[in-house]
Amino acid sequence: MATLLFIAICVVLMLGYPVAFTLAGVSLIFAVIGEMVGVFDSALLGALPNRLFGVINNSILMAVPLFVFMGVVLERSKIAEQLLSNMAQLFGRMQGGLIFSVFFVGMLLAASTGIVGATVVTMGLMSLPTLLKRGYDPAFSAGAICATGTLGQIIPPSIALVLLGDVLSSAYQQAQLKMGIFSPKSVSVGDLFAGALIPGLLLLSMYCLYTVILIKLKPEHFPKPASVSALDIRFVASILTVLLPPLVLIFLVLGSILLGVATPTEAASVGAFGALVIAVLKRQLNLTVLKDIMQSTVKVTSMVFLILIGASIFSLVFRGFGGDELIQQLFNNMPGGVIGATLLVMFVIFLLGFILDFIEITFVVVPLVAPILLAMGLDPIWLGIMIAVNLQTSFLTPPFGFALFYLRGVTQELISSGDIYRGVMPFVAIQLLLLLILSVWPSLVTWLPSVIYG
């Protein structure tokens, strides 16, 4: 019944029904059927009210609407447009400079919004027409924009890492109970933020290195440096005026979490307020814009919590059918032990990333598999970052990657699907290489959290 439940939910999702209602509705239908045939104890549903109250009362998840609000405000305040314009002038002195400005601005936007769709759409609308007009290769330009857009999964402060931090904290406690260990140590959002810093910067460096190599091999795809005026005090001041506010805001939010000065929720509050201040100083905030920002925030937040409620119902029913024991038996019988089990989980998550967003995967799949993997000895911070990078790769992989659909939707008059698919493949290979590097040298993830938190 547990296997049938999982298959039924996947089928209903592929038919296009909303994720939250699918998870809750199908699970409750299976619970009723299971009660009728005597394989499910409906008394288990008595735990549902406490679970739902725990979801709504979760202090860590309160950071989600605040981070979403911060990202939407920065997006609406047109900071990215001004940044891209100034960075293009700054990097315009080197061949392919506009691409490097796309990487840099996209990284800041990804760190600010934490939402793949918002970053890809914004960068696609702003930068792709300019790149094509300047003579850059269409396929490479599309690939660079999509790859930069997915950095929101791994560059902190990331909403994906906030959600993973909450789920992995619970999974770590369950794993300790399975192993008979009662340690006060837990997994925090700050741990994941610290663990993601080096992989995120390494991935961005690999993008830049690939671009440099491509410029040397195929210089005809990158226009020669434009003649630009010399750097003067006015131009430097203009760059600093645009660049410093979002950088200071991100460093304040991220630094306060990493140094333990503030909780993720408190830091997110500072970020939301700081974003409003920046928008006011840029004269980009009025009642109409504020209403639009608040509506967007409520929509995203409602989606997150509805999915979490649906996932809680699914998890309860799935465990009632003995699904967790089934998964544990599968992992224990896997050839290769913990390595084989980890590879299987990563492959399944990669495939699910084609049809589900990171929110559904974080709330539905990770709680089922993470406790078992952690009980087998995996480091929770390393597992969280590997899942985040894996999902980032999935969102970029043709033909179903979400980032490709987002870019195609807003630039269909400018570029073909074939160019987008060809352009992203090298970046998919780079991300797979990063996964391999993190597998061979897990200390790239675990070193910084151990230095900061001991």
N, C-alpha and C positions, 0 to 999 in steps of 0.2 A: 504493500500500500504506500510506503514511503517513496519508493521508486516511481510508482504510478502518479503520485501527487506531484513530484518534481517534473515529470514528463508532461502532465496535464497543464501545469502552469506555463511551461515553455511554449506549448502549442497555443494556448489562449493568448499569450503575449505576442506571438508571431501573427495572430489574427488581428492585432492592432488595438486590443482593449487596454485601458489605462492600467499601469503597473500596480498602483496601490490597491485598487479595487479587485484586480485579478488575484493578487496575493491573498487578500483577506477572504474574498468570495469563494474561490476554489478551495481554499484550505477549510473553510467552514462547511462547505458541501461535502468534502471528503470526511470531515469529522462526523457529520450526521450519518453518512453511509457506513463509516467504520463502527459507529455505535450500534447501528442496526444489525450488522453482521457479527458483532461481538469482538472486534479487534481494536477498539478504541474506547477508552474510559472518558466519558464526557465530563467527569469530575475535574479533569485536568484543566478544562476551560475556566474553572473557578479562579485560576491564577491570572486570568487575562486582565481583570481590572487593575490589579497591582502592577502588572507589566506596563499597561498603558499609562498609568499614573507615573511610573518611573521614567517613561519616555518623555512625557511632557515636563516633568520636574527635573530633568537632567541639566545640571548647571553647565556642563561642558558644551552641550548642544545649543545653549543660549548664545554661544559665540557665532553660530551659523548665520542667523539673520543680521547680526552686526557686521560680520565680514562681507556678506552679500551687499548690505547697504553701503559699506565703504567702497566696494568695487563699482557699484552702479553709479555712485556720486562721482568718482574719479573718471569713469567712462563718459558720463554726461557733461563733465566740465571741460571736455575737449583738450585735456592735457596731452593725450597721445598725439593728436594732430600737431600741436605746437612742438612737442618733443621730436617727432619724425621730421618736421621741417628743419629744425635747428641741427639735429644730428646728421641729416643729409648734407647740410652745408659744412659741418665739421669734418665728416668722413669723405666729403666730395673731392678731397685732395688725393685720394688713392683709388686705384682701379677696383671696381666692385664695391665702392664705399657705401652705396645706398643699401646694399644687402646687409652690411654690418650694422647700419643704423636700424634696419628692420629687426635684426636679432636683438639689439640692445633695447629698443623701445618695446618690442614684443615681450622681452623678459620682464621689464618693469610693469607692463600692462598685465601680464600673466600673474605676477606676484600681487598686483593690486586687486584684480578681479577674482582670480582663482577659478574661473569658469571658462572651459575650452571654447564653447560656442561664441561667447562674447568677444574673446580675444581674436579668434579666427575671423569673425565677421568684421570687427573693427579694423584689423590690419588689412584684410582683403579689400575693403572699401577704400581705405586711405592709401595703401601703398602699391597694390597691384597695377592700377592704371598708370601710375608714375613709373614703375619699373618697366612696363611694356613700352611706354612712350620713350624712355631713355634707351631702349634697345637691349634690355636684358632678356636672356633666354626664357620663354614663357613657362616651360616645364620646371626649370630650376626655381624660378620666382614663386610659382604656386607651391612647390615643395617646401621652400624656405618659410613661407607664410604659415602653412599648415603645421609644420614642425615647431615653429615658434609658438603658435597658438596652443599647442598641447603642453607647453612648459608649465601651464597653470596647474597641472597635476602634481608636479614635483617641486616647483620653486615655492618656498614658504614666504609669507603665510598663505597656505593653500587650504581651501575648504575640504578638498579630498582628504588631506592629512588630518584635519580636525575630526572628520567623521571616522577615519580609520583609527585614530588615536582612541576614541571612545569605544569602538568595537573591540580593538585589540586589548584594551585594558581589561574588559570583561572576559575575553578569551584567555588572557594570561592567568587571571584568577582561577578560571575553570581548569586550566592545565595544571596549575599548582595543586589543586584539590585532587586531580587524577594521580599526580605523582606523590601525594602525601606530604607536600611541602607547604608550610604556612609562613611565607615571607611577607614583610610589610612592603617590599618593593613592588612597584607597579609600573605600567607603561603610560606615560603622559603625552599630551600633544606636543609639549616642549621637546620631549625625546625625539619624536618624529621630525619636528622642524629642524633640530640640530642634525639628525641623521640624514636629512635630505639636502643640506646645504652643499656638501662636497659633491655628491652625485649630480645635483642640479647644475652647479658651476662647471663640473667636468663635462656634462652633456653639452652645455652651451659652447665650451671650448672646442669640443669635437666638431660641432657644427661649423665654427669659424675655421678650424683647421682644414676641414673638407672643402670649404669655400676657397681658401687660399690655394690648396692643391689644384682645384678645378680652374682657378684663374690662370695658373701656370700652364696647365695642360690644354685648356680651351679658352684662350684669351679673347677669341672672337665673340664669345657669348657674353662678355662683360665690357661695357663701353669704357673708353679711356677717361681718365679723370677730367672733370670739367674745370674750366678756368674760373677760379673763385678768388674773391678778394682776400687780402691778407687779414689775419686775425687782429682785430683791434679791441679796445676796451669795451666799446659798445656791444660788439658781437659776443664777447665772452660774458658780459653782464647779462645779455639776453639768454644765453644758454643756461647760465647759473640760475636765473630767475625761473626758468621753466623746469630745470632738472632738479634743483634742490628740494622744493616742497614735497614731491612724491617720494624722493629718496629718504628724506628726513622722516617722513611719516612711516614708511616701511621699516626703517631702522628702529624707530621708536617702538612700533608694534612688535616686531620680531625680537629686538634686543630685550625688551621688558619681559617677554616670555622666556627667552633663553637664560637670562640672568636671574630668573625667579622673582623679579620685582612685582610682576603682575600675573594673574591667571590668564588663560586664553580669552575668557569672557571679558575681563577687565581691559586687557590689551585691545580687544576688538572694539570695545566702547571708545577707547582713546582714538583708534583708527577711524571709526565712524564720525566722531566729532571733528577730528583733524581734516577728514575729507570734506566735511561741510565748510570748514574755515577756508580751505584752499579754493573751493568752488565760489565762495563769497568774494574772496580776494581777486579771483579771476573774472568776477562779474558774470558768472555763468549760472547763477542760482536765482530763481524766482518761484512764485507759488505754483505756476504750471509745471515747471521742471521738477520741483519738490514733490508734487502730487504724482508725477510719472515715476520718480525714483521710488517713492513709497509703495506704489502699486506693483512695480517690478520686484521689490524686495518681498512683499507679501506673497506674491505668486511663487517665487522660488522657495521661500521658507515653507509655505503650505505644502508644496510638492514634497519637500524633504521629509517633513513630519508625517504626512499621509503615507508615504512609502515606508517610513520606519514603523508606523503602527501596523500596516499590512504585513511587513516583514516579521514583526513580533508575533502576530497571529500564525503566520506560516511556520515560524520556528517552533512554536509551541505544539502545533498539530504534527509537524514533521517528527519532533522528538517523541510525541505520543505514540507514533507508529513504529518507534524504534529506529528512526533514521540515523541518529548519531552513532548507535552501535554498528549499523550497517556500514557507515563510512569508515569507522575505526577498523572493522574487519577488513575492508577493502585496502586500506592503507597498510595494515599489518601484513597482508598477503602480497603486497606489491614487491616485485623484484627490485633489488637495489635499496630496500629499506627507506630511510628518511629521504634520500636523494631521489629515488623513484617516485615517492609520494609527492615530494615538492614539485618535481617536473610535471606530474599529472595535474596537480592543482593549478600550476601556472599555465599549462596548456588549456585547461577548461576555462579559466578566467579570461585568457586571451580570446578564445572563441566566443564567450559570452559578451565580451566587449563589443562585438559586432552588432548585437541586438539590444543590449542593455546599457544604460548609463552607469557611471561609477557609483552613483548613489544606491541603485538597486543592487549592484554587485557587492558593495560594501555592507549593506544591511541584510542581504539574503544569503550570499555564498560564503563570505568571510566568517560569519559566526558559526557556520557548520563545520568548516575545515580547519580554522585557525587553532581552536583548542587542542585538536588532535596533533597537528604539526608542532605546536609549542610543547606539548607533552612528550614529543619525540626528540626534543632537544634543540629546536631552532630558536634563534634569538628573535624576540618579538619586534625589535626596531628594524632589524635587517629584513624580516618577513614583510613588514609594513611598507618599506621603501621598495622592495622587489615587486610587491603587488601594484604599487603606484606607477612604477616605471613600466611594468607589464601592461597595465591598462592604457597608459599613455601611448605605447606602441600599437596596441589594438585599435585605438581611436584614429591612428594614422595609416593603417594597413588597408590597401584596396582589396575588394571593391566596396566594402561595407563600412569603412572607417567614418565615424561621425564627423571628424574635422573636414574630410573631403566633401561631404554633403553640405556642410556649412559654407565652405568656400564656393562650391559650385552654385549654391542657391543665390549668392549675392553677386557673382561675377560671370554668370552664364553667357553674357553677351561678349565677354572679353577672351575667354579661354575654354578649351574643350576638356571633357572628362579624361580623354586619353593623355593630354598634357599634364593634368593634375596627378594621374596615376603614375606616370613615368617620373614626375618630379619628386614624389614622396618616397619612392623606393630606396634611394640611397640613404635618406634620413631614417627609414625603418631599419635598414641594415646597421646604421650607427647606434640606434637605440638597442637593438639586439646585442650589439657588441658591448654596450654599457651593461646590459644584464649579465653577460658573460664575465665582464671585468668584476662586477660586484659579487658574483658567485665565487670567483677565484680569490678575490681580496675583500672579504666582508668587512674588514677593518675600515675600509673607506666609508662605510656607513656607521659603524659602531664606535669609532675612535673619538669623534667630536662629542657625542653625548656622554661618553665616559669621562672626558676631560672636564666638561661643564658640570655634570651632575654627580660624577664619581661612581 
